[in-house]
């Protein structure tokens, strides 16, 4: 039987004594072995986080690369990776178990454990309607009038300055104009059209 006892209140003690009492027959024999003193590692993967649907994040257990790492996803049944860091791009609860160099036998059973929830924020749905043909000597116009959605994004491309399109600056030909929108979560998406 393995037993772990918190000796934190005795941190300044310089010795320890084991006292055992046994009964009167062989069923009450006792022994003590494999004693280890230490403390579990303080692993910190940081607070729960969210990433955009087209992004990934690297989780770092933050300790010595010579130590042993076990990463799990959603439960602690199957080891998914054995490296100090992992890069993830899907929503899940990620666990890491860190064992100092060696194994439970050589480290006294001490280890570190932490988990982090990673959520996925969907990308915004962006729509940039088609633009009508315009003559190269036509008037510049505001791209806000084409009702790209959601409102508040940014336009880019030949002949674009801020939210205005100037056909003379773009020159004759067919030009791609891009509308990019960034939502409150920092996730961005874009749509394009041609003029």
HELIX and SHEET records of a PDB file:
HELIX    1   1 UNK A    8  UNK A   10  5                                   3    
HELIX    2   2 UNK A   26  UNK A   28  5                                   3    
HELIX    3   3 UNK A  104  UNK A  107  1                                   4    
HELIX    4   4 UNK A  143  UNK A  146  5                                   4    
HELIX    5   5 UNK A  167  UNK A  170  1                                   4    
SHEET    1   A 4 UNK A  49  UNK A  52  0                                        
SHEET    2   A 4 UNK A 112  UNK A 121  1                                        
SHEET    3   A 4 UNK A  92  UNK A  99 -1                                        
SHEET    4   A 4 UNK A  68  UNK A  73 -1                                        
SHEET    1   B 2 UNK A  57  UNK A  60  0                                        
SHEET    2   B 2 UNK A  85  UNK A  88 -1                                        
SHEET    1   C 3 UNK A 141  UNK A 142  0                                        
SHEET    2   C 3 UNK A 164  UNK A 165 -1                                        
SHEET    3   C 3 UNK A 160  UNK A 161 -1                                        
SHEET    1   D 3 UNK A 154  UNK A 156  0                                        
SHEET    2   D 3 UNK A 176  UNK A 182 -1                                        
SHEET    3   D 3 UNK A 188  UNK A 194 -1                                        
END                                                                             
